[in-house]
Amino acid sequence: MAKAPEKLPGHVAIIMDGNGRWARRQGLPRNEGHRAGIENLGTVTQCCIDLGIPVLTIYALSTENLQRRPRSEIQFLMRGLSRFLREKRQELVEKGIRFKHIGRLDELPRGVQRHLRLTEEATADCGTLTLAAAINYGAHREITDAVRAIARKVKDGDLDPEDIDEGSVEEHLYTDGLPALDLLIRTGAEKRGRVSNFLLWQLYYAELYLTDVLWPDFGQEEFIEALRDFARRERRFGGLHKDERKSRRRVAGSQRSKSS
């Protein structure tokens, strides 16, 4: 493995874009791109384990994908997802990977729901890496569902409206229990900066990394390059650049000297 930077994100999310374009460039059916994308997930997941990155969130299937993609493609994806969960469940346990689904579960096929639940239960005590899979996920829906849940608590008298804060909202999001998002990677970006209704609440101070590399080709080297880019950035969280902070301290010190 190529040398990774010392400064690593604690929570990485990936919009895995480009499966269809990858297949087209290879002269293959579109579904073969999805198959290659699923295989590549193992590469990036193992890289997170090797580097000690504790949380990886993947955008596997959006609500809009589920509603607007051809029925045949969705059926292929659902079969592939069920197969992946069935065949990889024991491997996830052995590698210490806790699997977490985020999104609306009840709108998925019953067989998929069953495999998602079984995998979450089987891996619940794993602690090496949390793999959160956004399946039938949309950030607008997530926030709407959180608002509804909070409204029900207020209506039932279990929550005072004056006690609602950012923490209250986060407790009702699908990502409850996960740490703050540090880095969002979008593959197959081709200079497009969209976040595609993904983790809109969680993105508030995450770093964004866009790459033209299509997801099936986004391997270990590409992932580590994204981590290097992250390590080079100064995260200010609304504060000042370090050089500006030094300049302000010098000015303040000079003013104090003059006043004395």
Buried (B, 14 or more C-beta within 10 A) or exposed (E): EEEBEEEBBBBBBBBBBBBBBBBEEEEEEBBBBBBBBBEBBEBBBBBBBEBEBBBBBBBBBBBEBBEEBEEEBBEBBBBBBBEBBBEBBEEBBEBBBBBBBBBBBEEBBEBBBBBBEBBBEBBEEBEEBBBBBBBBBBBEBBBEBBEEBBEEBEEEEEBEEEEBEEEBBBEBBBBEEBEBBBBBBBBBBEEEEEBBBBBBBBBEEBBEBBBEBBBBBBEBEBBBBBBBBBEEEEEEEEEEEEEEEEEEEEEEEEEEEEEE
